[in-house]
Amino acid sequence: MVMGKYWDVFVKGYEGYANYFWSEITNPNWHNYFYWLLIVSAFFFLLELLAPWRKNQPKFRKDFWLDFFYMFFNFFLFSLVIYSAVSSVVVNLFNDGIRAISGFDLQASNPLRSAPMWTVLLVGFVVRDFVQWWVHRLLHRSERLWAFHKVHHSVEQMGFAAHLRYHWMENVVYRTIEYLPLALLGVGLYDFFIIHIFTLAVGHYNHSNITVPGYVTGGILGALIGLVIATSGFDVHLLQNPSAWVQASVVLGSVGAGALLLGPLMKYLFNSPEMHIWHHVYELPEGRRFGINFGISLAIWDYLFGTAVIPHNGRDIKLGFPGMEELPKDFVGQNLYGFGGR
């Protein structure tokens, strides 16, 4: 009887994601992650074409199309094959186990059930990023997991799509560990969708062949905050029936405040191309053999835990890792790598 319950969850997970996947492709709208992925990717590719940081790097850099395929495999096809269904089973098993032992229902008693949406999104984003930072460190510390993570570090020329070149086992490790605290906190699918779009954009930015001053990124963050306030989005109700002029003023004021107040802090708060490229450096700094700059979206964890290292402008540093020649160059070979060698 119990096994039948989890089998039903498993099957519904597959059916639900398959229907969702087909709907994403056939019904374009602002809530479709498939088209958000295309729009965000096109935006950063356009920036790379118009204002490249490494001007001598080819427009279509080495392995561009390989990374482009990784982008869709890791964010859609892999989820359709395994992750969506299995993750639902794991969360149900975990919650049922806690309830059977202690009588406490984590999902029913989570502190965010009645919180406004902006709180759910903020807590979900910070918790997820903190968990991912530790998982990322684990990928570098564990010899077994590093064998899988090598695929991501085999990038030799950095660009936005390199963000999503990684071994499918990383999906298993990251999602299994991050999904439980988010699900048990009450971060739902729509909340996760919004968080995911934001972190997708930050991840593309970190890997892009561009460089952006802090006052610009601060202004962009200010604009996003201003839009939320002006439109009363995500349960933020600071304005009551504002006129179009008031809304425009709030957004413009937020842009200026973001540029002036957040601009000097952005490199300490958020990851950036100038910081993340050092994570991919071929020769790590002395005494840092397990890696540096592990931040996914936020840089603050690296500064708090002493793993932030930017020796100098890293625009032209060599990328990769010693011994990367043994790594297969094709998609199938890379995704079989790590299981006892090739």
Summary of the structure (lengths in Angstrom):
residues: 342
radius of gyration: 21.1
end to end distance: 41.7
largest distance: 63.7
contacts: 1020
relative contact order: 0.12
helix: 67%
strand: 1%
